[in-house]
Amino acid sequence: MEFREYLKERCRDRGISLHRLALLCDLNQIYFYQAVNKNKENPPPWVLRRAAPHLGVSYVELLLAAEYLTEADIREWHAGRSSSALLAPA
């Protein structure tokens, strides 16, 4: 699913329009509309951080949906945290 469709579906699930989401995120509505509907690229991560709580999803979930992160990135991060915890002094 394209990110734009994912975002619109999350808005429908929450009963809000994209316009309302822009207002909730304190974003310029024209900028947000263009970021979602006109640009070839997905909205930048800082926009996703603002949108996540209003969509009822985590910031990481939005980053994954927008393909800023992959499942492999998450696994690698978890593996790094696990190995650093093993190395930490007690």
PyMOL Python script that loads the backbone (N, CA, C, O; Angstrom):
from pymol import cmd

cmd.read_pdbstr("""\
ATOM      1  N   MET A   1       0.852  -1.177   0.000  1.00  0.00           N
ATOM      2  CA  MET A   1       0.000   0.000   0.000  1.00  0.00           C
ATOM      3  C   MET A   1       0.897   1.240   0.000  1.00  0.00           C
ATOM      4  O   MET A   1       1.869   1.314   0.751  1.00  0.00           O
ATOM      5  N   GLU A   2       0.563   2.195  -0.838  1.00  0.00           N
ATOM      6  CA  GLU A   2       1.306   3.459  -0.853  1.00  0.00           C
ATOM      7  C   GLU A   2       1.075   4.200   0.456  1.00  0.00           C
ATOM      8  O   GLU A   2       0.021   4.077   1.080  1.00  0.00           O
ATOM      9  N   PHE A   3       2.079   4.971   0.858  1.00  0.00           N
ATOM     10  CA  PHE A   3       1.969   5.676   2.134  1.00  0.00           C
ATOM     11  C   PHE A   3       0.785   6.628   2.150  1.00  0.00           C
ATOM     12  O   PHE A   3       0.106   6.754   3.169  1.00  0.00           O
ATOM     13  N   ARG A   4       0.531   7.294   1.046  1.00  0.00           N
ATOM     14  CA  ARG A   4      -0.585   8.239   0.998  1.00  0.00           C
ATOM     15  C   ARG A   4      -1.901   7.532   1.342  1.00  0.00           C
ATOM     16  O   ARG A   4      -2.718   8.053   2.100  1.00  0.00           O
ATOM     17  N   GLU A   5      -2.091   6.340   0.772  1.00  0.00           N
ATOM     18  CA  GLU A   5      -3.301   5.574   1.059  1.00  0.00           C
ATOM     19  C   GLU A   5      -3.324   5.112   2.512  1.00  0.00           C
ATOM     20  O   GLU A   5      -4.372   5.131   3.158  1.00  0.00           O
ATOM     21  N   TYR A   6      -2.172   4.698   3.021  1.00  0.00           N
ATOM     22  CA  TYR A   6      -2.062   4.294   4.427  1.00  0.00           C
ATOM     23  C   TYR A   6      -2.487   5.455   5.333  1.00  0.00           C
ATOM     24  O   TYR A   6      -3.268   5.267   6.266  1.00  0.00           O
ATOM     25  N   LEU A   7      -1.968   6.653   5.052  1.00  0.00           N
ATOM     26  CA  LEU A   7      -2.278   7.827   5.862  1.00  0.00           C
ATOM     27  C   LEU A   7      -3.769   8.163   5.804  1.00  0.00           C
ATOM     28  O   LEU A   7      -4.384   8.459   6.828  1.00  0.00           O
ATOM     29  N   LYS A   8      -4.333   8.115   4.624  1.00  0.00           N
ATOM     30  CA  LYS A   8      -5.761   8.397   4.472  1.00  0.00           C
ATOM     31  C   LYS A   8      -6.604   7.354   5.211  1.00  0.00           C
ATOM     32  O   LYS A   8      -7.627   7.687   5.809  1.00  0.00           O
ATOM     33  N   GLU A   9      -6.172   6.101   5.165  1.00  0.00           N
ATOM     34  CA  GLU A   9      -6.890   5.037   5.878  1.00  0.00           C
ATOM     35  C   GLU A   9      -6.838   5.252   7.390  1.00  0.00           C
ATOM     36  O   GLU A   9      -7.841   5.061   8.079  1.00  0.00           O
ATOM     37  N   ARG A  10      -5.675   5.647   7.908  1.00  0.00           N
ATOM     38  CA  ARG A  10      -5.563   5.929   9.346  1.00  0.00           C
ATOM     39  C   ARG A  10      -6.486   7.081   9.724  1.00  0.00           C
ATOM     40  O   ARG A  10      -7.134   7.044  10.770  1.00  0.00           O
ATOM     41  N   CYS A  11      -6.546   8.098   8.879  1.00  0.00           N
ATOM     42  CA  CYS A  11      -7.448   9.228   9.150  1.00  0.00           C
ATOM     43  C   CYS A  11      -8.898   8.755   9.174  1.00  0.00           C
ATOM     44  O   CYS A  11      -9.658   9.135  10.065  1.00  0.00           O
ATOM     45  N   ARG A  12      -9.288   7.929   8.205  1.00  0.00           N
ATOM     46  CA  ARG A  12     -10.659   7.402   8.186  1.00  0.00           C
ATOM     47  C   ARG A  12     -10.943   6.605   9.460  1.00  0.00           C
ATOM     48  O   ARG A  12     -12.016   6.723  10.051  1.00  0.00           O
ATOM     49  N   ASP A  13      -9.966   5.793   9.875  1.00  0.00           N
ATOM     50  CA  ASP A  13     -10.141   4.996  11.096  1.00  0.00           C
ATOM     51  C   ASP A  13     -10.380   5.887  12.314  1.00  0.00           C
ATOM     52  O   ASP A  13     -11.119   5.513  13.224  1.00  0.00           O
ATOM     53  N   ARG A  14      -9.758   7.056  12.330  1.00  0.00           N
ATOM     54  CA  ARG A  14      -9.890   7.977  13.469  1.00  0.00           C
ATOM     55  C   ARG A  14     -11.023   8.971  13.286  1.00  0.00           C
ATOM     56  O   ARG A  14     -11.331   9.739  14.197  1.00  0.00           O
ATOM     57  N   GLY A  15     -11.650   8.962  12.106  1.00  0.00           N
ATOM     58  CA  GLY A  15     -12.770   9.863  11.851  1.00  0.00           C
ATOM     59  C   GLY A  15     -12.351  11.307  11.661  1.00  0.00           C
ATOM     60  O   GLY A  15     -13.099  12.224  11.998  1.00  0.00           O
ATOM     61  N   ILE A  16     -11.142  11.516  11.116  1.00  0.00           N
ATOM     62  CA  ILE A  16     -10.675  12.885  10.863  1.00  0.00           C
ATOM     63  C   ILE A  16     -10.267  13.022   9.400  1.00  0.00           C
ATOM     64  O   ILE A  16      -9.892  12.046   8.751  1.00  0.00           O
ATOM     65  N   SER A  17     -10.346  14.227   8.903  1.00  0.00           N
ATOM     66  CA  SER A  17      -9.911  14.516   7.537  1.00  0.00           C
ATOM     67  C   SER A  17      -8.426  14.856   7.547  1.00  0.00           C
ATOM     68  O   SER A  17      -7.840  15.106   8.601  1.00  0.00           O
ATOM     69  N   LEU A  18      -7.832  14.861   6.370  1.00  0.00           N
ATOM     70  CA  LEU A  18      -6.437  15.293   6.268  1.00  0.00           C
ATOM     71  C   LEU A  18      -6.301  16.752   6.701  1.00  0.00           C
ATOM     72  O   LEU A  18      -5.304  17.136   7.311  1.00  0.00           O
ATOM     73  N   HIS A  19      -7.308  17.556   6.380  1.00  0.00           N
ATOM     74  CA  HIS A  19      -7.304  18.961   6.792  1.00  0.00           C
ATOM     75  C   HIS A  19      -7.278  19.063   8.318  1.00  0.00           C
ATOM     76  O   HIS A  19      -6.511  19.843   8.882  1.00  0.00           O
ATOM     77  N   ARG A  20      -8.120  18.272   8.978  1.00  0.00           N
ATOM     78  CA  ARG A  20      -8.163  18.283  10.451  1.00  0.00           C
ATOM     79  C   ARG A  20      -6.841  17.790  11.032  1.00  0.00           C
ATOM     80  O   ARG A  20      -6.359  18.332  12.026  1.00  0.00           O
ATOM     81  N   LEU A  21      -6.256  16.767  10.417  1.00  0.00           N
ATOM     82  CA  LEU A  21      -4.962  16.265  10.881  1.00  0.00           C
ATOM     83  C   LEU A  21      -3.906  17.359  10.795  1.00  0.00           C
ATOM     84  O   LEU A  21      -3.102  17.518  11.714  1.00  0.00           O
ATOM     85  N   ALA A  22      -3.902  18.107   9.710  1.00  0.00           N
ATOM     86  CA  ALA A  22      -2.942  19.208   9.573  1.00  0.00           C
ATOM     87  C   ALA A  22      -3.127  20.221  10.698  1.00  0.00           C
ATOM     88  O   ALA A  22      -2.149  20.698  11.274  1.00  0.00           O
ATOM     89  N   LEU A  23      -4.378  20.549  11.011  1.00  0.00           N
ATOM     90  CA  LEU A  23      -4.644  21.490  12.104  1.00  0.00           C
ATOM     91  C   LEU A  23      -4.162  20.934  13.441  1.00  0.00           C
ATOM     92  O   LEU A  23      -3.540  21.648  14.228  1.00  0.00           O
ATOM     93  N   LEU A  24      -4.449  19.661  13.693  1.00  0.00           N
ATOM     94  CA  LEU A  24      -4.024  19.030  14.947  1.00  0.00           C
ATOM     95  C   LEU A  24      -2.496  19.006  15.078  1.00  0.00           C
ATOM     96  O   LEU A  24      -1.952  19.096  16.179  1.00  0.00           O
ATOM     97  N   CYS A  25      -1.823  18.885  13.939  1.00  0.00           N
ATOM     98  CA  CYS A  25      -0.355  18.825  13.933  1.00  0.00           C
ATOM     99  C   CYS A  25       0.285  20.208  13.885  1.00  0.00           C
ATOM    100  O   CYS A  25       1.510  20.328  13.853  1.00  0.00           O
ATOM    101  N   ASP A  26      -0.542  21.254  13.879  1.00  0.00           N
ATOM    102  CA  ASP A  26      -0.056  22.630  13.785  1.00  0.00           C
ATOM    103  C   ASP A  26       0.783  22.830  12.524  1.00  0.00           C
ATOM    104  O   ASP A  26       1.869  23.409  12.558  1.00  0.00           O
ATOM    105  N   LEU A  27       0.237  22.325  11.400  1.00  0.00           N
ATOM    106  CA  LEU A  27       0.909  22.445  10.110  1.00  0.00           C
ATOM    107  C   LEU A  27       0.079  23.316   9.185  1.00  0.00           C
ATOM    108  O   LEU A  27      -1.146  23.369   9.293  1.00  0.00           O
ATOM    109  N   ASN A  28       0.748  23.988   8.291  1.00  0.00           N
ATOM    110  CA  ASN A  28       0.080  24.741   7.247  1.00  0.00           C
ATOM    111  C   ASN A  28      -0.696  23.744   6.382  1.00  0.00           C
ATOM    112  O   ASN A  28      -0.120  22.777   5.885  1.00  0.00           O
ATOM    113  N   GLN A  29      -1.993  23.974   6.202  1.00  0.00           N
ATOM    114  CA  GLN A  29      -2.829  23.020   5.486  1.00  0.00           C
ATOM    115  C   GLN A  29      -2.394  22.836   4.036  1.00  0.00           C
ATOM    116  O   GLN A  29      -2.447  21.723   3.513  1.00  0.00           O
ATOM    117  N   ILE A  30      -1.967  23.904   3.387  1.00  0.00           N
ATOM    118  CA  ILE A  30      -1.518  23.803   1.994  1.00  0.00           C
ATOM    119  C   ILE A  30      -0.244  22.974   1.915  1.00  0.00           C
ATOM    120  O   ILE A  30      -0.112  22.117   1.041  1.00  0.00           O
ATOM    121  N   TYR A  31       0.696  23.227   2.829  1.00  0.00           N
ATOM    122  CA  TYR A  31       1.936  22.437   2.861  1.00  0.00           C
ATOM    123  C   TYR A  31       1.606  20.964   3.068  1.00  0.00           C
ATOM    124  O   TYR A  31       2.137  20.103   2.367  1.00  0.00           O
ATOM    125  N   PHE A  32       0.731  20.671   4.026  1.00  0.00           N
ATOM    126  CA  PHE A  32       0.403  19.290   4.349  1.00  0.00           C
ATOM    127  C   PHE A  32      -0.292  18.614   3.174  1.00  0.00           C
ATOM    128  O   PHE A  32       0.030  17.476   2.832  1.00  0.00           O
ATOM    129  N   TYR A  33      -1.240  19.305   2.556  1.00  0.00           N
ATOM    130  CA  TYR A  33      -1.944  18.744   1.402  1.00  0.00           C
ATOM    131  C   TYR A  33      -0.950  18.390   0.301  1.00  0.00           C
ATOM    132  O   TYR A  33      -1.021  17.307  -0.280  1.00  0.00           O
ATOM    133  N   GLN A  34      -0.036  19.294   0.019  1.00  0.00           N
ATOM    134  CA  GLN A  34       0.953  19.040  -1.023  1.00  0.00           C
ATOM    135  C   GLN A  34       1.901  17.915  -0.625  1.00  0.00           C
ATOM    136  O   GLN A  34       2.283  17.101  -1.465  1.00  0.00           O
ATOM    137  N   ALA A  35       2.278  17.864   0.639  1.00  0.00           N
ATOM    138  CA  ALA A  35       3.177  16.811   1.116  1.00  0.00           C
ATOM    139  C   ALA A  35       2.528  15.437   0.972  1.00  0.00           C
ATOM    140  O   ALA A  35       3.211  14.447   0.708  1.00  0.00           O
ATOM    141  N   VAL A  36       1.218  15.380   1.144  1.00  0.00           N
ATOM    142  CA  VAL A  36       0.520  14.099   1.077  1.00  0.00           C
ATOM    143  C   VAL A  36       0.074  13.774  -0.350  1.00  0.00           C
ATOM    144  O   VAL A  36       0.206  12.631  -0.788  1.00  0.00           O
ATOM    145  N   ASN A  37      -0.444  14.746  -1.069  1.00  0.00           N
ATOM    146  CA  ASN A  37      -1.079  14.461  -2.361  1.00  0.00           C
ATOM    147  C   ASN A  37      -0.266  14.822  -3.604  1.00  0.00           C
ATOM    148  O   ASN A  37      -0.464  14.213  -4.655  1.00  0.00           O
ATOM    149  N   LYS A  38       0.617  15.766  -3.514  1.00  0.00           N
ATOM    150  CA  LYS A  38       1.290  16.259  -4.720  1.00  0.00           C
ATOM    151  C   LYS A  38       2.744  15.806  -4.842  1.00  0.00           C
ATOM    152  O   LYS A  38       3.221  15.543  -5.945  1.00  0.00           O
ATOM    153  N   ASN A  39       3.440  15.716  -3.727  1.00  0.00           N
ATOM    154  CA  ASN A  39       4.855  15.362  -3.775  1.00  0.00           C
ATOM    155  C   ASN A  39       5.031  13.895  -4.101  1.00  0.00           C
ATOM    156  O   ASN A  39       4.204  13.059  -3.736  1.00  0.00           O
ATOM    157  N   LYS A  40       6.117  13.591  -4.790  1.00  0.00           N
ATOM    158  CA  LYS A  40       6.432  12.197  -5.088  1.00  0.00           C
ATOM    159  C   LYS A  40       7.012  11.503  -3.865  1.00  0.00           C
ATOM    160  O   LYS A  40       6.947  10.280  -3.748  1.00  0.00           O
ATOM    161  N   GLU A  41       7.570  12.278  -2.967  1.00  0.00           N
ATOM    162  CA  GLU A  41       8.162  11.720  -1.758  1.00  0.00           C
ATOM    163  C   GLU A  41       7.153  11.810  -0.617  1.00  0.00           C
ATOM    164  O   GLU A  41       6.220  12.614  -0.648  1.00  0.00           O
ATOM    165  N   ASN A  42       7.363  10.970   0.382  1.00  0.00           N
ATOM    166  CA  ASN A  42       6.495  10.983   1.560  1.00  0.00           C
ATOM    167  C   ASN A  42       6.788  12.201   2.425  1.00  0.00           C
ATOM    168  O   ASN A  42       7.865  12.790   2.326  1.00  0.00           O
ATOM    169  N   PRO A  43       5.836  12.583   3.274  1.00  0.00           N
ATOM    170  CA  PRO A  43       6.093  13.696   4.194  1.00  0.00           C
ATOM    171  C   PRO A  43       7.353  13.395   5.021  1.00  0.00           C
ATOM    172  O   PRO A  43       7.631  12.233   5.318  1.00  0.00           O
ATOM    173  N   PRO A  44       8.100  14.414   5.387  1.00  0.00           N
ATOM    174  CA  PRO A  44       9.337  14.191   6.144  1.00  0.00           C
ATOM    175  C   PRO A  44       9.066  13.649   7.550  1.00  0.00           C
ATOM    176  O   PRO A  44       7.966  13.804   8.079  1.00  0.00           O
ATOM    177  N   PRO A  45      10.072  13.015   8.147  1.00  0.00           N
ATOM    178  CA  PRO A  45       9.892  12.414   9.480  1.00  0.00           C
ATOM    179  C   PRO A  45       9.351  13.366  10.536  1.00  0.00           C
ATOM    180  O   PRO A  45       8.575  12.941  11.392  1.00  0.00           O
ATOM    181  N   TRP A  46       9.732  14.639  10.505  1.00  0.00           N
ATOM    182  CA  TRP A  46       9.250  15.552  11.543  1.00  0.00           C
ATOM    183  C   TRP A  46       7.733  15.725  11.449  1.00  0.00           C
ATOM    184  O   TRP A  46       7.073  15.926  12.469  1.00  0.00           O
ATOM    185  N   VAL A  47       7.177  15.649  10.246  1.00  0.00           N
ATOM    186  CA  VAL A  47       5.725  15.728  10.079  1.00  0.00           C
ATOM    187  C   VAL A  47       5.080  14.456  10.632  1.00  0.00           C
ATOM    188  O   VAL A  47       4.034  14.516  11.279  1.00  0.00           O
ATOM    189  N   LEU A  48       5.702  13.316  10.379  1.00  0.00           N
ATOM    190  CA  LEU A  48       5.169  12.048  10.873  1.00  0.00           C
ATOM    191  C   LEU A  48       5.178  12.003  12.393  1.00  0.00           C
ATOM    192  O   LEU A  48       4.263  11.455  13.007  1.00  0.00           O
ATOM    193  N   ARG A  49       6.219  12.582  13.004  1.00  0.00           N
ATOM    194  CA  ARG A  49       6.279  12.619  14.472  1.00  0.00           C
ATOM    195  C   ARG A  49       5.084  13.389  15.035  1.00  0.00           C
ATOM    196  O   ARG A  49       4.498  12.988  16.040  1.00  0.00           O
ATOM    197  N   ARG A  50       4.730  14.487  14.387  1.00  0.00           N
ATOM    198  CA  ARG A  50       3.579  15.270  14.858  1.00  0.00           C
ATOM    199  C   ARG A  50       2.265  14.534  14.630  1.00  0.00           C
ATOM    200  O   ARG A  50       1.338  14.649  15.431  1.00  0.00           O
ATOM    201  N   ALA A  51       2.185  13.776  13.533  1.00  0.00           N
ATOM    202  CA  ALA A  51       0.928  13.124  13.167  1.00  0.00           C
ATOM    203  C   ALA A  51       0.640  11.861  13.973  1.00  0.00           C
ATOM    204  O   ALA A  51      -0.523  11.535  14.210  1.00  0.00           O
ATOM    205  N   ALA A  52       1.667  11.156  14.391  1.00  0.00           N
ATOM    206  CA  ALA A  52       1.497   9.835  15.019  1.00  0.00           C
ATOM    207  C   ALA A  52       0.467   9.815  16.153  1.00  0.00           C
ATOM    208  O   ALA A  52      -0.432   8.974  16.124  1.00  0.00           O
ATOM    209  N   PRO A  53       0.558  10.699  17.146  1.00  0.00           N
ATOM    210  CA  PRO A  53      -0.414  10.600  18.249  1.00  0.00           C
ATOM    211  C   PRO A  53      -1.861  10.841  17.811  1.00  0.00           C
ATOM    212  O   PRO A  53      -2.789  10.289  18.403  1.00  0.00           O
ATOM    213  N   HIS A  54      -2.053  11.654  16.789  1.00  0.00           N
ATOM    214  CA  HIS A  54      -3.399  11.959  16.313  1.00  0.00           C
ATOM    215  C   HIS A  54      -3.971  10.829  15.460  1.00  0.00           C
ATOM    216  O   HIS A  54      -5.182  10.743  15.257  1.00  0.00           O
ATOM    217  N   LEU A  55      -3.076   9.957  14.959  1.00  0.00           N
ATOM    218  CA  LEU A  55      -3.509   8.824  14.153  1.00  0.00           C
ATOM    219  C   LEU A  55      -3.623   7.544  14.971  1.00  0.00           C
ATOM    220  O   LEU A  55      -4.066   6.513  14.465  1.00  0.00           O
ATOM    221  N   GLY A  56      -3.220   7.616  16.238  1.00  0.00           N
ATOM    222  CA  GLY A  56      -3.311   6.450  17.102  1.00  0.00           C
ATOM    223  C   GLY A  56      -2.292   5.367  16.778  1.00  0.00           C
ATOM    224  O   GLY A  56      -2.516   4.190  17.064  1.00  0.00           O
ATOM    225  N   VAL A  57      -1.175   5.764  16.182  1.00  0.00           N
ATOM    226  CA  VAL A  57      -0.096   4.825  15.869  1.00  0.00           C
ATOM    227  C   VAL A  57       1.207   5.396  16.405  1.00  0.00           C
ATOM    228  O   VAL A  57       1.292   6.577  16.742  1.00  0.00           O
ATOM    229  N   SER A  58       2.211   4.549  16.478  1.00  0.00           N
ATOM    230  CA  SER A  58       3.507   5.025  16.951  1.00  0.00           C
ATOM    231  C   SER A  58       4.262   5.731  15.831  1.00  0.00           C
ATOM    232  O   SER A  58       4.000   5.522  14.646  1.00  0.00           O
ATOM    233  N   TYR A  59       5.190   6.560  16.237  1.00  0.00           N
ATOM    234  CA  TYR A  59       6.069   7.239  15.282  1.00  0.00           C
ATOM    235  C   TYR A  59       6.829   6.206  14.453  1.00  0.00           C
ATOM    236  O   TYR A  59       6.986   6.372  13.243  1.00  0.00           O
ATOM    237  N   VAL A  60       7.297   5.149  15.099  1.00  0.00           N
ATOM    238  CA  VAL A  60       8.045   4.102  14.392  1.00  0.00           C
ATOM    239  C   VAL A  60       7.155   3.433  13.345  1.00  0.00           C
ATOM    240  O   VAL A  60       7.611   3.143  12.239  1.00  0.00           O
ATOM    241  N   GLU A  61       5.888   3.188  13.687  1.00  0.00           N
ATOM    242  CA  GLU A  61       4.974   2.585  12.707  1.00  0.00           C
ATOM    243  C   GLU A  61       4.831   3.470  11.473  1.00  0.00           C
ATOM    244  O   GLU A  61       4.808   2.964  10.351  1.00  0.00           O
ATOM    245  N   LEU A  62       4.735   4.780  11.666  1.00  0.00           N
ATOM    246  CA  LEU A  62       4.656   5.690  10.521  1.00  0.00           C
ATOM    247  C   LEU A  62       5.958   5.690   9.729  1.00  0.00           C
ATOM    248  O   LEU A  62       5.930   5.722   8.499  1.00  0.00           O
ATOM    249  N   LEU A  63       7.098   5.655  10.415  1.00  0.00           N
ATOM    250  CA  LEU A  63       8.384   5.598   9.714  1.00  0.00           C
ATOM    251  C   LEU A  63       8.497   4.328   8.878  1.00  0.00           C
ATOM    252  O   LEU A  63       9.024   4.358   7.766  1.00  0.00           O
ATOM    253  N   LEU A  64       8.005   3.216   9.412  1.00  0.00           N
ATOM    254  CA  LEU A  64       8.005   1.962   8.657  1.00  0.00           C
ATOM    255  C   LEU A  64       7.071   2.063   7.445  1.00  0.00           C
ATOM    256  O   LEU A  64       7.441   1.662   6.341  1.00  0.00           O
ATOM    257  N   ALA A  65       5.873   2.592   7.649  1.00  0.00           N
ATOM    258  CA  ALA A  65       4.899   2.713   6.554  1.00  0.00           C
ATOM    259  C   ALA A  65       5.410   3.633   5.448  1.00  0.00           C
ATOM    260  O   ALA A  65       5.147   3.401   4.268  1.00  0.00           O
ATOM    261  N   ALA A  66       6.138   4.675   5.835  1.00  0.00           N
ATOM    262  CA  ALA A  66       6.679   5.623   4.864  1.00  0.00           C
ATOM    263  C   ALA A  66       8.014   5.157   4.282  1.00  0.00           C
ATOM    264  O   ALA A  66       8.595   5.820   3.422  1.00  0.00           O
ATOM    265  N   GLU A  67       8.486   4.020   4.759  1.00  0.00           N
ATOM    266  CA  GLU A  67       9.734   3.409   4.298  1.00  0.00           C
ATOM    267  C   GLU A  67      10.974   4.234   4.632  1.00  0.00           C
ATOM    268  O   GLU A  67      11.976   4.177   3.919  1.00  0.00           O
ATOM    269  N   TYR A  68      10.901   4.996   5.711  1.00  0.00           N
ATOM    270  CA  TYR A  68      12.104   5.635   6.241  1.00  0.00           C
ATOM    271  C   TYR A  68      12.899   4.615   7.051  1.00  0.00           C
ATOM    272  O   TYR A  68      14.120   4.717   7.172  1.00  0.00           O
ATOM    273  N   LEU A  69      12.190   3.630   7.605  1.00  0.00           N
ATOM    274  CA  LEU A  69      12.800   2.522   8.341  1.00  0.00           C
ATOM    275  C   LEU A  69      12.315   1.219   7.729  1.00  0.00           C
ATOM    276  O   LEU A  69      11.271   1.166   7.079  1.00  0.00           O
ATOM    277  N   THR A  70      13.106   0.159   7.953  1.00  0.00           N
ATOM    278  CA  THR A  70      12.691  -1.180   7.542  1.00  0.00           C
ATOM    279  C   THR A  70      12.654  -2.078   8.770  1.00  0.00           C
ATOM    280  O   THR A  70      13.186  -1.730   9.825  1.00  0.00           O
ATOM    281  N   GLU A  71      12.032  -3.219   8.624  1.00  0.00           N
ATOM    282  CA  GLU A  71      12.027  -4.194   9.715  1.00  0.00           C
ATOM    283  C   GLU A  71      13.463  -4.600  10.060  1.00  0.00           C
ATOM    284  O   GLU A  71      13.775  -4.847  11.224  1.00  0.00           O
ATOM    285  N   ALA A  72      14.329  -4.669   9.055  1.00  0.00           N
ATOM    286  CA  ALA A  72      15.741  -5.010   9.285  1.00  0.00           C
ATOM    287  C   ALA A  72      16.412  -3.946  10.153  1.00  0.00           C
ATOM    288  O   ALA A  72      17.234  -4.278  11.007  1.00  0.00           O
ATOM    289  N   ASP A  73      16.076  -2.680   9.947  1.00  0.00           N
ATOM    290  CA  ASP A  73      16.618  -1.601  10.783  1.00  0.00           C
ATOM    291  C   ASP A  73      16.221  -1.799  12.241  1.00  0.00           C
ATOM    292  O   ASP A  73      17.032  -1.603  13.147  1.00  0.00           O
ATOM    293  N   ILE A  74      14.980  -2.184  12.458  1.00  0.00           N
ATOM    294  CA  ILE A  74      14.478  -2.398  13.822  1.00  0.00           C
ATOM    295  C   ILE A  74      15.206  -3.579  14.465  1.00  0.00           C
ATOM    296  O   ILE A  74      15.643  -3.494  15.612  1.00  0.00           O
ATOM    297  N   ARG A  75      15.334  -4.686  13.715  1.00  0.00           N
ATOM    298  CA  ARG A  75      16.048  -5.853  14.250  1.00  0.00           C
ATOM    299  C   ARG A  75      17.497  -5.510  14.572  1.00  0.00           C
ATOM    300  O   ARG A  75      18.018  -5.914  15.612  1.00  0.00           O
ATOM    301  N   GLU A  76      18.147  -4.768  13.684  1.00  0.00           N
ATOM    302  CA  GLU A  76      19.539  -4.373  13.909  1.00  0.00           C
ATOM    303  C   GLU A  76      19.658  -3.506  15.154  1.00  0.00           C
ATOM    304  O   GLU A  76      20.589  -3.673  15.943  1.00  0.00           O
ATOM    305  N   TRP A  77      18.728  -2.590  15.332  1.00  0.00           N
ATOM    306  CA  TRP A  77      18.738  -1.715  16.505  1.00  0.00           C
ATOM    307  C   TRP A  77      18.564  -2.540  17.776  1.00  0.00           C
ATOM    308  O   TRP A  77      19.275  -2.338  18.760  1.00  0.00           O
ATOM    309  N   HIS A  78      17.605  -3.478  17.746  1.00  0.00           N
ATOM    310  CA  HIS A  78      17.382  -4.339  18.914  1.00  0.00           C
ATOM    311  C   HIS A  78      18.608  -5.196  19.211  1.00  0.00           C
ATOM    312  O   HIS A  78      18.970  -5.374  20.374  1.00  0.00           O
ATOM    313  N   ALA A  79      19.242  -5.723  18.185  1.00  0.00           N
ATOM    314  CA  ALA A  79      20.432  -6.555  18.376  1.00  0.00           C
ATOM    315  C   ALA A  79      21.555  -5.725  18.986  1.00  0.00           C
ATOM    316  O   ALA A  79      22.274  -6.210  19.860  1.00  0.00           O
ATOM    317  N   GLY A  80      21.713  -4.505  18.546  1.00  0.00           N
ATOM    318  CA  GLY A  80      22.739  -3.618  19.099  1.00  0.00           C
ATOM    319  C   GLY A  80      22.481  -3.283  20.551  1.00  0.00           C
ATOM    320  O   GLY A  80      23.412  -3.217  21.353  1.00  0.00           O
ATOM    321  N   ARG A  81      21.217  -3.070  20.895  1.00  0.00           N
ATOM    322  CA  ARG A  81      20.866  -2.778  22.292  1.00  0.00           C
ATOM    323  C   ARG A  81      21.090  -4.002  23.168  1.00  0.00           C
ATOM    324  O   ARG A  81      21.551  -3.875  24.302  1.00  0.00           O
ATOM    325  N   SER A  82      20.773  -5.178  22.657  1.00  0.00           N
ATOM    326  CA  SER A  82      20.946  -6.403  23.429  1.00  0.00           C
ATOM    327  C   SER A  82      22.425  -6.668  23.709  1.00  0.00           C
ATOM    328  O   SER A  82      22.806  -7.017  24.826  1.00  0.00           O
ATOM    329  N   SER A  83      23.255  -6.493  22.667  1.00  0.00           N
ATOM    330  CA  SER A  83      24.689  -6.769  22.863  1.00  0.00           C
ATOM    331  C   SER A  83      25.334  -5.717  23.737  1.00  0.00           C
ATOM    332  O   SER A  83      26.260  -6.031  24.485  1.00  0.00           O
ATOM    333  N   SER A  84      24.873  -4.471  23.668  1.00  0.00           N
ATOM    334  CA  SER A  84      25.461  -3.436  24.543  1.00  0.00           C
ATOM    335  C   SER A  84      25.047  -3.658  25.993  1.00  0.00           C
ATOM    336  O   SER A  84      25.795  -3.327  26.913  1.00  0.00           O
ATOM    337  N   ALA A  85      23.851  -4.220  26.197  1.00  0.00           N
ATOM    338  CA  ALA A  85      23.411  -4.522  27.574  1.00  0.00           C
ATOM    339  C   ALA A  85      24.261  -5.636  28.162  1.00  0.00           C
ATOM    340  O   ALA A  85      24.527  -5.650  29.364  1.00  0.00           O
ATOM    341  N   LEU A  86      24.686  -6.563  27.327  1.00  0.00           N
ATOM    342  CA  LEU A  86      25.535  -7.657  27.809  1.00  0.00           C
ATOM    343  C   LEU A  86      26.929  -7.147  28.179  1.00  0.00           C
ATOM    344  O   LEU A  86      27.593  -7.707  29.052  1.00  0.00           O
ATOM    345  N   LEU A  87      27.361  -6.086  27.510  1.00  0.00           N
ATOM    346  CA  LEU A  87      28.697  -5.556  27.746  1.00  0.00           C
ATOM    347  C   LEU A  87      28.748  -4.540  28.893  1.00  0.00           C
ATOM    348  O   LEU A  87      29.826  -4.221  29.396  1.00  0.00           O
ATOM    349  N   ALA A  88      27.600  -4.045  29.295  1.00  0.00           N
ATOM    350  CA  ALA A  88      27.556  -3.021  30.340  1.00  0.00           C
ATOM    351  C   ALA A  88      27.992  -3.618  31.689  1.00  0.00           C
ATOM    352  O   ALA A  88      27.622  -4.742  32.029  1.00  0.00           O
ATOM    353  N   PRO A  89      28.783  -2.848  32.448  1.00  0.00           N
ATOM    354  CA  PRO A  89      29.214  -3.340  33.762  1.00  0.00           C
ATOM    355  C   PRO A  89      28.033  -3.456  34.711  1.00  0.00           C
ATOM    356  O   PRO A  89      27.078  -2.683  34.635  1.00  0.00           O
ATOM    357  N   ALA A  90      28.110  -4.413  35.586  1.00  0.00           N
ATOM    358  CA  ALA A  90      27.019  -4.658  36.525  1.00  0.00           C
ATOM    359  C   ALA A  90      27.157  -3.801  37.760  1.00  0.00           C
ATOM    360  O   ALA A  90      26.322  -3.877  38.661  1.00  0.00           O
TER     361      ALA A  90
END
""", "prot")
cmd.dss("prot")
cmd.show_as("cartoon", "prot")
cmd.util.cbc("prot")
cmd.orient("prot")
